[in-house]
């Protein structure tokens, strides 16, 4: 089955695994909110043989790729220019309280941000075009 939309995360492999997973969780949660029409996420409940329900899992594959901070920055800019929904995670969002993270981010120019990752959601062809040079996460 072909999907109309594509869901992709590009993660920085130089970031420790725990921080990467934290960033991915925050970005996925944020991206879910950014997508204005939730039906496009194709979320369904999967039923197991015992009648248990595993709720709100997308039928769309969630492709995880890797890229460095510079590549993620460029991808973010392309997504902005093309109007593709995204959520990113810069280095200013770690440690301290959320209030300190907000202040630190406000004090940091975009060019000085180091990116842990970005999640994209948009038409299959548009997202594929932007991410075709990235490798699968290893």
HELIX and SHEET records of a PDB file:
HELIX    1   1 UNK A   17  UNK A   34  1                                  18    
HELIX    2   2 UNK A   38  UNK A   41  5                                   4    
HELIX    3   3 UNK A   69  UNK A   82  1                                  14    
HELIX    4   4 UNK A   91  UNK A   93  5                                   3    
HELIX    5   5 UNK A   98  UNK A  106  1                                   9    
HELIX    6   6 UNK A  110  UNK A  112  5                                   3    
HELIX    7   7 UNK A  124  UNK A  131  1                                   8    
SHEET    1   A 5 UNK A  85  UNK A  90  0                                        
SHEET    2   A 5 UNK A 115  UNK A 123 -1                                        
SHEET    3   A 5 UNK A   5  UNK A  11 -1                                        
SHEET    4   A 5 UNK A  62  UNK A  66  1                                        
SHEET    5   A 5 UNK A 135  UNK A 136 -1                                        
SHEET    1   B 2 UNK A  43  UNK A  47  0                                        
SHEET    2   B 2 UNK A  53  UNK A  58 -1                                        
END                                                                             
